[in-house]
Amino acid sequence: MRRFIFKSAILPTLVAVLAGVLAFGCGPVDVEVPEVNGTSSELVRLGHDALNDRNWDNAVYYYEEAYNRDNNNAEAIVYSSLAKLAQISVDPRVADLLRNRLGFQNYPNRLNALFSTDWMSNYQEKYVIYSYWDEGTSRYVRWFDEYDISYWSYEGVDRVGYYYENYECDGSYYGCNMTYRFVTAAPKYEVYDNYVPGLVTPSWIKGGNDPNTMYNRSLVDGIPSIETWSILLLANIVDKNTDGLNRFMDELISAVFGSGSLFEQARSRIDRLKSTGERVNVARSFIEATDLEDMFDEFDKIGWAELNAVISFMTGIKAGLEWIAAYDLNTNLNFLKNAWKADDAYFIERLKTVNANDLPFNNNFLKSRDVGKMDAARRDFKAAIIGLDESYANILSSDLYTTVVKDAYSTLHDGASKLIDAVENGGVFWIKEEPENGSWPVSAGHGVVGGVDMGKFFQPGYFSLQNLFETENGGKPVFYIRYRTDRYVTDCWFDYWDGVEYCGDYYDGYDTEYERITPENYRQKFSEAETFGHDILFKLRMSTITGIVRNGDGSPVEIDNEYGPQFPPDIAKVLYEKYNGLPLSKSRFDRPLALSKKR
């Protein structure tokens, strides 16, 4: 059966196959794998039957045994290779990494367990019901919270709770007055279950019984919520990677893609199909077990081209991880190992304990870490593009794909060649607006969406902090204060009824002015920022960004604002003093409580 272009394009299809194999099943059965006899093809069928029973471990076993019985059986190669890729998620090195680096405390090492919710925890979401029918008053009632009371005026609403609308009329045309009548302060909740990986709770994140810690405030009736889960994930990253993320990235790449990994085993196995050109039908039982009815039917086939597309896509992911790992991600996180609070005073207190040499800009954070890692990223990115191009070329001999798909190959192959050249030799890769036909552009112009300088993209350290932001004195960031002045315009009009001209001033936005902060003026500028709410910001090096991305006409991309990120003045002042070796001054949070009240 022939397919439309988006259904038959190999990459989305095969990624879906892989996703199907990895998709969560329901009701897995954990059964000991029996001794089996039979041919390679018969074992493949047993694997399909196991999938139907949601017994993922047995399915993997049967597919592998089928390959061991006959490593030339195309069916066995296809399904055992997909099984290898599925097993990456429970590889002991991957499981240990998730437990030891991210705090997934019960992460399993078997597929049957992984595809169940037994190892997960329920982090609930709880929301106040805004309105409901109240049986006691026989009316619909509405919830008013602190925001409603503080910023709006509702007749009769003087405290948090549920109210109903009460109308009192005196019989005249405009004689009805509506007020709100209080019903109850007890909120009604709607609760949602969220089964996600259970996380370790570092003791320091709780803050004992302090109700102001982020952890304790996230609890719902004393039970961890989905907000708690997000806090715990960040806390585990800090707790288990206190020196930064270099080691985590290295271990992740090695576990998933390293020598002897399941990925490499699958890659080697798939190559056996290249010379034979064999393709196998996607089994109906496999389609049903992996819930891929919308993508496949029994007329679809899988061969080397489709499996190689999956491998190439994953190689592209590997290249992306290597590109990230080529930057130094280490920075001292120990100062964050304390009960977090959602206020600036807490963070300032912790920030003051940090050694200035451990701050980004002063340490090696985001500098080039290892030229060899960037070379590996470049090499694997190139390999991914070549692999996808080869897969596409291979499908041209198949009658399963439409003429539209085949006709587009010439253009896409041309684009792949130019992308590879840009990666290898540097230069801009131009992105075509309509990639299905015509020749691929070599320069800016009509029909070009934009371009990316691949030489700079793979240049070690190109996105270092010193290249991204304006710096001085050996790489320290420059701070700016932003003043905003309201702008008004005068508008006049003539009232012909009374023969008088009226004029008024109307708000017309604001003007922005930036001033550089220096050791000579910093006390005054930070005082102004604290008093009047002015913003403190870094300044972006526009040449770094505009130098790598181009518009379709070849011009540099335009960025609306070259200043950012933005910092609260109290935090920015501590950072400025530490970066510039100045004595730490007191913030407004350090002042006596009585003085704060008087002010």
C-alpha atoms as one frame of an Amber mdcrd trajectory, in Angstrom:
protein
   0.000   0.000   0.000   1.425   3.383  -0.972   1.733   6.207   1.536   1.459
   9.978   1.575   4.780  11.759   1.957   4.493  12.531   5.683   3.498   8.995
   6.548   6.093   7.330   4.375   9.037   9.580   5.200  11.428   7.248   6.928
  12.539   9.326   9.854   9.160  10.081  11.485   8.024   6.545  10.809  10.989
   4.842  12.374  11.206   7.174  15.303   7.598   6.194  15.925   8.581   2.524
  15.773  11.235   3.104  18.389   8.853   5.189  20.483   6.338   2.377  20.241
   8.797  -0.152  21.534   9.633   2.203  24.393   6.022   3.276  24.969   4.556
   2.530  28.347   2.484  -0.596  28.399  -0.150  -1.476  30.910  -0.495  -4.501
  33.128   2.898  -6.149  32.462   3.240  -9.789  33.406   6.515 -10.774  35.018
   7.010 -14.433  34.107  10.124 -16.574  34.102  11.277 -17.186  30.550  10.884
 -20.898  29.779  13.228 -23.096  27.835  12.163 -22.832  24.229  12.607 -24.813
  21.080  11.836 -23.828  17.544  13.193 -22.032  14.540  14.316 -18.434  14.458
  11.038 -17.370  12.816   8.999 -19.254  15.421  10.854 -17.452  18.208  10.085
 -14.117  16.571   6.385 -15.046  16.696   6.730 -15.924  20.383   8.239 -12.460
  20.876   5.187 -10.887  19.264   2.921 -12.961  21.505   4.843 -11.771  24.559
   4.339  -8.168  23.458   0.616  -8.795  23.183   0.719  -9.966  26.804   2.652
  -6.810  27.729   5.551  -8.989  28.777   8.370  -6.835  27.489  11.215  -8.809
  29.077  10.073 -12.073  27.513   9.647 -10.371  24.131  13.237  -9.124  24.279
  14.403 -12.615  25.237  12.590 -14.297  22.342  13.823 -11.754  19.775  17.404
 -12.203  20.969  17.105 -15.986  20.916  15.698 -15.782  17.391  18.787 -13.846
  16.312  21.096 -16.299  18.068  19.417 -19.200  16.252  19.830 -17.572  12.840
  21.672 -14.254  12.567  20.805 -14.047   8.882  17.048 -14.065   9.500  15.902
 -10.556   8.534  12.948 -10.651  10.959  15.228 -11.615  13.825  17.669  -8.835
  12.930  14.934  -6.199  12.792  13.125  -7.050  16.006  16.202  -7.937  18.061
  17.791  -4.618  17.013  14.716  -2.682  18.119  14.795  -4.660  21.363  18.435
  -3.666  21.890  17.507  -0.014  21.547  14.589  -0.465  23.941  16.893  -2.049
  26.524  19.027   1.102  26.681  16.456   2.526  29.111  17.182  -0.243  31.638
  20.887  -0.733  30.959  22.595  -1.022  34.381  24.811   1.988  33.637  21.824
   4.117  32.638  19.820   2.965  35.669  22.733   3.727  38.011  23.145   7.151
  36.417  19.495   8.045  36.952  19.603   6.834  40.547  22.965   8.304  41.523
  22.914  11.559  39.555  19.229  12.504  39.431  17.840  10.767  42.511  15.360
   8.401  40.800  15.348   6.211  43.872  13.408   3.181  42.588  14.420   3.242
  38.928  14.165  -0.374  37.714  16.541  -2.426  35.567  13.899  -4.501  33.801
  11.441  -3.437  31.112   8.418  -5.062  32.756   9.010  -3.002  35.876   9.821
   0.153  33.919   6.593  -0.027  31.921   4.487  -0.223  35.059   3.716   2.459
  37.638   4.833   0.296  40.559   8.180   2.085  40.867   6.629   5.528  40.525
   5.148   7.848  43.113   1.971   9.882  43.004   2.723  13.598  43.155  -0.719
  15.144  43.153  -1.963  18.461  41.861  -4.616  20.191  43.910  -6.672  23.153
  42.736  -9.338  25.187  44.475 -12.699  24.753  42.735 -13.595  28.220  41.516
 -17.370  27.772  41.486 -19.893  25.085  42.437 -23.554  24.574  43.301 -24.004
  24.910  47.043 -26.837  22.763  48.384 -27.143  24.780  51.589 -27.942  28.075
  49.853 -29.327  26.536  46.632 -27.104  28.899  44.694 -23.881  28.904  42.726
 -21.041  30.179  44.863 -17.743  31.703  43.765 -14.296  31.621  45.374 -12.549
  34.911  46.223  -8.854  34.690  47.119  -6.370  37.168  48.625  -5.655  38.696
  45.225  -9.338  39.449  44.658  -9.560  41.142  48.026  -6.305  43.102  47.709
  -6.608  44.402  44.163 -10.332  44.535  43.462 -13.390  45.876  45.224 -16.426
  43.638  45.557 -19.348  44.726  47.671 -19.579  42.458  50.690 -16.305  40.591
  50.103 -14.029  41.138  53.093 -12.241  37.791  53.535 -11.126  34.747  51.599
 -13.894  32.259  50.905 -16.967  31.372  48.881 -19.730  33.915  48.251 -22.990
  34.000  46.360 -24.544  36.940  44.542 -27.440  38.567  46.389 -29.772  41.034
  44.669 -31.931  43.494  46.602 -34.494  45.463  44.585 -36.787  48.332  45.565
 -39.177  47.962  42.616 -37.863  50.860  40.535 -36.338  50.479  37.057 -32.782
  50.858  38.342 -33.557  49.775  41.842 -31.581  46.519  42.125 -28.367  46.383
  44.098 -26.050  43.363  43.982 -23.852  42.399  46.916 -21.950  39.244  47.798
 -22.949  37.118  50.774 -20.335  35.007  52.560 -20.888  31.218  52.665 -17.735
  29.490  53.915 -13.974  29.939  54.159 -13.323  26.215  53.634 -12.081  25.642
  50.068 -13.187  22.696  47.957 -10.438  21.042  45.915 -10.085  19.144  42.684
  -7.221  16.638  42.896  -5.272  15.147  39.974  -2.918  12.182  40.183   0.547
  12.338  38.593   2.583   9.140  38.621   6.181  10.140  37.953   9.561   8.730
  39.046   9.874   8.863  42.812  12.733  11.102  43.935  15.055  11.030  46.917
  14.406  13.874  49.357  17.728  15.430  50.486  17.431  16.250  54.174  18.661
  19.821  53.696  15.852  20.828  51.323  13.073  20.429  53.901  14.120  23.083
  56.396  12.548  21.256  59.314   9.148  22.685  60.204   9.834  26.103  58.712
   6.617  26.867  56.784   8.431  29.358  54.522  10.695  26.888  52.748   9.803
  26.158  49.137   9.594  22.454  49.933   7.129  22.824  52.799   5.049  25.379
  50.901   4.720  22.954  48.001   3.155  20.220  50.123  -0.562  19.610  49.839
  -1.963  18.583  53.214   1.547  17.468  54.124   1.880  15.294  51.013   4.381
  15.997  48.184   2.740  17.565  45.123   3.863  17.822  41.497   5.412  21.178
  42.468   7.362  19.302  45.150   8.630  16.932  42.449  10.113  19.823  40.461
  11.818  21.172  43.592  13.196  17.719  44.436  14.565  17.182  40.934  16.574
  20.415  41.131  17.624  19.585  44.695  18.921  16.168  43.615  20.873  17.693
  40.734  22.532  20.021  43.248  22.976  17.345  45.916  24.461  14.705  43.630
  26.436  16.992  41.302  27.838  19.635  43.637  30.817  20.353  41.397  28.695
  20.707  38.234  27.506  18.533  35.379  30.671  17.545  33.507  30.814  14.076
  34.971  27.094  13.517  34.493  27.318  14.380  30.794  30.359  12.137  30.296
  28.687   9.212  32.046  25.456   9.708  30.089  27.199   9.681  26.708  29.294
   6.668  27.671  26.354   4.679  29.067  24.085   5.202  26.064  26.522   5.450
  23.163  29.906   4.205  24.380  31.956   1.251  23.235  30.108  -2.023  23.787
  26.826  -0.214  24.503  23.486  -1.612  23.416  23.351   1.188  20.853  26.596
   0.022  19.260  25.408  -3.580  19.319  22.205  -2.589  17.509  24.146  -0.526
  14.967  26.431  -3.448  14.162  23.517  -5.862  13.869  21.507  -3.597  11.569
  24.411  -3.360   9.128  23.890  -7.037   8.300  20.737  -6.047   6.405  22.481
  -3.513   4.177  24.042  -5.996   1.799  20.948  -8.203   1.506  18.417  -5.413
   0.996  15.793  -7.526   2.781  12.719  -5.907   4.281  10.152  -7.497   6.556
   6.472  -6.802   7.072   5.540  -5.094  10.309   3.652  -7.796  12.199   0.065
  -7.005  13.136   0.708  -8.242  16.685   3.690  -5.881  16.960   1.599  -2.941
  15.717  -1.181  -3.643  18.208   1.155  -4.251  21.131   2.964  -0.964  20.552
  -0.215   1.020  19.811   0.963   2.109  16.372  -2.196   1.423  14.378  -2.264
   5.014  13.152   1.224   4.689  11.689   1.439   1.142  10.342  -0.512  -1.695
   8.838   0.472  -5.139   7.613   1.538  -3.716   4.221   4.368  -1.668   5.741
   7.888  -3.021   5.722  11.081  -2.362   7.640  14.581  -2.889   6.352  18.073
  -1.457   6.635  17.038   2.009   5.419  14.411   2.503   8.122  16.502   1.067
  10.964  19.544   3.051   9.844  17.402   6.191   9.972  16.727   5.481  13.654
  20.427   4.894  14.301  21.316   8.087  12.436  18.715  10.081  14.352  20.142
   8.787  17.639  23.644   9.592  16.407  22.414  13.151  15.961  21.285  13.126
  19.602  24.728  11.862  20.566  26.304  14.725  18.639  24.090  17.207  20.495
  25.115  15.793  23.872  28.795  15.877  22.856  28.393  19.495  21.757  27.005
  20.405  25.199  29.741  18.390  26.945  32.385  20.316  24.973  31.568  23.279
  27.237  32.680  23.258  30.860  29.551  22.715  32.955  31.316  22.566  36.290
  30.668  25.228  38.899  30.481  24.941  42.675  26.857  24.359  43.743  27.468
  23.693  47.438  26.084  27.093  48.464  22.661  25.932  47.254  22.539  23.001
  49.663  20.218  24.682  52.100  16.472  24.872  52.574  15.360  27.081  49.696
  13.059  29.990  50.315  11.184  32.015  47.733  12.595  35.392  48.732  15.637
  37.470  47.862  16.839  37.724  51.472  17.487  33.988  51.647  19.396  33.875
  48.362  21.477  36.925  49.261  22.463  35.301  52.539  23.638  32.180  50.691
  25.302  34.142  47.899  27.460  36.057  50.368  29.071  32.770  51.447  30.301
  31.973  47.913  33.972  32.419  47.146  34.327  34.915  44.296  36.544  32.453
  42.427  33.652  29.970  42.308  31.321  32.354  40.468  30.672  31.939  36.739
  32.809  34.376  34.704  35.567  33.892  37.337  35.757  30.104  36.945  35.706
  28.016  33.779  31.933  27.671  33.515  30.858  27.526  29.834  34.390  27.914
  28.572  35.761  25.424  26.082  36.354  22.242  28.017  37.950  19.885  25.526
  38.588  20.505  21.835  38.397  16.748  21.280  34.771  16.700  22.492  33.774
  19.371  19.987  35.577  17.437  17.246  33.575  14.349  18.246  30.336  16.360
  18.093  31.221  17.607  14.625  32.138  14.100  13.468  28.938  12.507  14.791
  26.742  15.294  13.449  28.251  14.678  10.030  27.735  10.906  10.445  24.070
  11.467  11.329  23.443  13.533   8.181  25.277  11.016   5.991  23.299   8.151
   7.544  19.942   9.826   6.956  20.939  10.655   3.402  21.972   7.042   2.753
  18.683   5.771   4.157  16.743   8.088   1.919  18.743   6.984  -1.110  18.048
   3.361  -0.250  14.278   3.766  -0.275  14.333   4.909  -3.897  14.466   1.263
  -4.914  11.313   0.444  -2.943   7.832   0.502  -4.464   6.332   1.266  -1.037
   7.092   4.966  -1.300   5.371   7.523  -3.485   6.868   9.342  -6.453   6.618
  12.560  -4.450   8.955  11.120  -1.823  11.404   9.884  -4.439  11.387  13.096
  -6.468  12.336  15.110  -3.397  15.507  13.071  -2.891  17.633  14.980  -5.380
  17.032  18.287  -3.590  17.437  16.859  -0.084  20.600  14.989  -1.091  22.000
  18.269  -2.431  21.116  19.959   0.857  22.739  17.182   2.885  25.941  17.528
   0.849  26.062  21.281   1.426  25.375  20.847   5.154  28.200  18.319   5.440
  30.529  20.700   3.607  29.590  23.571   5.942  30.210  21.357   8.989  33.558
  20.087   7.676  34.983  23.302   6.258  33.057  26.039   8.043  30.739  28.509
   6.394  27.044  29.241   6.288  24.462  26.555   5.584  21.459  28.185   3.927
  17.997  26.783   4.719  15.650  26.389   1.776  12.036  27.498   2.113  10.737
  24.635  -0.059  13.127  21.687   0.376  11.166  19.292  -1.860  12.318  20.604
  -5.240  14.982  22.552  -7.090  18.649  22.942  -6.236  19.841  23.741  -2.733
  20.975  27.364  -2.300  24.628  28.270  -1.828  23.925  31.861  -0.807  21.211
  34.138   0.555  18.368  35.211  -1.663  14.888  34.358  -2.861  13.429  31.190
  -1.399  15.894  31.107   1.507  14.576  31.136   5.079  17.891  31.878   6.767
  21.354  30.529   7.420  23.564  29.186  10.204  27.347  29.542  10.279  28.282
  25.933  11.049  31.964  26.801  11.402  31.206  29.094  14.312  28.601  26.705
  15.729  31.285  24.027  16.117  34.003  26.485  17.149  35.202  25.484  20.645
  34.099  28.010  23.254  32.098  30.167  20.847  29.217  30.416  23.326  31.355
  31.084  26.399  30.051  33.642  28.887  32.787  36.060  27.836  31.583  35.828
  24.230  27.895  36.076  25.116  28.125  39.096  27.442  30.111  42.309  27.621
  33.009  41.904  30.046  35.949  43.877  31.442  38.983  43.419  33.712  39.868
  39.889  32.653  36.409  38.597  31.825  34.222  40.023  34.601  30.664  40.986
  33.572  29.679  44.615  33.060  26.541  45.710  34.938  24.023  48.272  33.681
  21.135  50.067  35.339  18.013  50.691  33.270  16.018  53.877  33.711  12.504
  54.080  32.365  10.910  57.492  31.890   7.217  57.715  31.166   6.413  59.578
  27.965   3.304  61.727  27.574   1.874  63.502  24.554  -0.499  66.429  24.498
  -3.666  66.038  22.464  -6.158  68.855  21.836  -9.617  68.896  20.384 -12.226
  71.591  19.737 -15.709  71.279  21.184 -17.973  73.010  18.674 -20.961  72.797
  21.017 -19.509  75.165  23.588 -16.839  76.723  21.345 -13.939  75.705  23.599
 -10.679  73.895  22.832  -9.680  71.233  25.346  -6.190  69.751  25.781  -4.911
  66.818  27.808  -1.740  64.797  28.357  -1.897  61.095  27.554   0.509  58.276
  28.386   2.479  57.279  25.289   4.796  54.552  26.589   8.244  55.105  28.046
  11.798  55.930  27.032  14.643  53.673  28.131  18.146  54.729  29.092  21.001
  52.494  30.220  23.970  53.575  32.310  27.092  51.558  33.041  27.808  50.821
  36.682  31.365  51.484  37.848  33.217  51.155  41.178  32.881  54.930  41.521
  29.098  55.124  41.111  27.878  51.667  42.102  26.632  52.586  45.587  24.511
  55.399  44.209  23.201  53.336  41.284  22.237  50.318  43.364  20.578  52.621
  45.905  18.536  54.174  43.100  17.637  50.717  41.808  16.474  49.549  45.253
  14.524  52.734  45.962  12.823  53.270  42.620  12.684  49.725  41.262  15.140
  50.171  38.386  16.420  47.022  36.689  20.023  45.770  36.787  21.187  43.846
  33.707  24.099  42.431  31.740  24.681  43.473  28.139  24.773  40.887  25.352
  27.582  40.803  22.816  25.391  41.106  19.760  28.205  40.153  17.390  28.285
  36.615  18.840  24.621  36.012  18.042  24.397  37.962  14.787  27.625  36.366
  13.639  26.153  32.873  13.590  22.528  33.309  12.416  21.526  35.097   9.219
  18.244  36.171   7.689  17.171  34.828   4.335  18.536  37.911   2.567  21.928
  37.448   4.226  21.548  40.254   6.759  22.280  39.580  10.447  19.298  38.661
  12.600  17.836  41.474  14.636  17.368  41.147  18.387  14.876  43.430  20.085
  16.836  43.922  23.284  20.579  43.610  23.745  20.366  43.787  27.541  19.741
  40.783  29.802  19.370  38.809  31.950  17.755  40.949  34.627  18.646  40.772
  38.346  16.969  42.049  41.519  19.065  45.006  42.723  20.018  43.433  46.082
  21.339  40.265  44.437  23.060  42.217  41.660  24.880  44.375  44.221  26.357
  41.311  45.976  27.467  39.909  42.621  28.989  43.229  41.565  30.940  43.589
  44.807  32.229  40.024  44.625  33.249  40.285  40.968  35.058  43.571  41.586
  36.689  42.671  44.909  34.740  45.289  46.855  33.653  44.919  50.495  30.161
  43.541  50.873  27.742  46.265  51.852  24.573  45.746  53.810  21.371  45.198
  51.902  17.948  46.403  52.954  17.413  42.943  54.449  20.328  43.476  56.851
  18.801  46.565  58.437  17.120  46.384  61.869  13.465  45.466  61.758  12.430
  48.655  63.610  14.226  50.839  61.063  12.553  48.935  58.249   9.140  49.590
  59.799   9.906  53.277  60.317  10.950  53.617  56.713
